Amino acid sequence: MTVIKHKRGAGAPPAAVLEVGELAIDIADAKLYTKIGPDVVELGGGGTAKDGNQNVDGGNASSIYVLDQVIDGGSA
């Protein structure tokens, strides 16, 4: 079985350490980042409490968010 480990650390990662599409986890602030083109962007949105059917910013479980904008979605 292949084990996938994402980059992790505190704070947003610098663009130089990520490949395009690679994920990085900010373990201090519980944030997820990826690199799109030359830029590192935060995935997900800052919101309120999470329940079993919604993402933290109110989207459904299959929505994908980049900079608080839905780029792909569907029903759970």
C-alpha positions in Angstrom: 0.0 0.0 0.0 1.3 3.5 -0.9 1.4 6.0 1.9 0.9 9.6 0.8 2.4 12.2 3.2 1.6 15.9 2.6 4.0 18.7 3.5 3.2 20.0 7.0 4.4 22.8 9.2 3.2 26.1 10.8 2.0 28.9 8.6 1.5 29.1 4.8 4.3 27.3 2.9 6.5 29.3 0.5 5.8 28.6 -3.2 9.4 27.3 -3.7 8.7 24.2 -1.5 5.5 23.1 -3.4 4.9 21.6 -6.8 1.7 22.6 -8.6 -1.2 20.7 -7.1 0.7 19.5 -4.1 -1.0 19.8 -0.7 0.5 21.3 2.4 -1.1 21.4 5.9 -0.6 24.2 8.4 -0.8 22.2 11.6 -0.8 25.2 13.8 -3.9 26.8 12.3 -5.6 23.7 10.7 -5.4 25.2 7.2 -4.8 23.4 3.9 -2.8 24.9 1.0 -2.0 24.0 -2.6 0.0 25.6 -5.4 -1.9 26.8 -8.5 0.5 28.2 -11.1 3.1 30.2 -9.3 0.8 31.0 -6.3 0.2 29.2 -3.0 -3.6 29.4 -2.2 -5.5 28.4 0.9 -8.2 25.7 0.3 -11.5 25.9 2.2 -13.0 28.8 3.8 -13.0 30.4 7.2 -16.4 29.9 8.7 -18.2 28.7 11.8 -18.8 25.3 13.4 -18.9 22.2 11.2 -21.6 19.6 11.3 -21.7 16.2 9.6 -23.2 17.5 6.3 -21.5 20.9 5.7 -18.0 22.2 5.2 -17.0 25.0 7.6 -18.2 27.7 5.3 -21.6 26.2 4.6 -21.0 24.2 1.4 -22.0 20.6 1.0 -19.6 17.7 1.6 -18.6 17.4 -2.1 -17.9 21.1 -2.8 -14.3 22.2 -3.5 -13.3 25.7 -2.5 -10.4 27.9 -3.5 -10.1 31.3 -1.9 -13.7 31.0 -0.7 -15.1 30.4 -4.2 -16.8 27.2 -5.3 -15.0 25.7 -8.3 -16.7 22.3 -8.4 -19.7 21.1 -6.4 -22.4 18.5 -6.1 -24.6 16.9 -3.6 -23.4 14.8 -0.7 
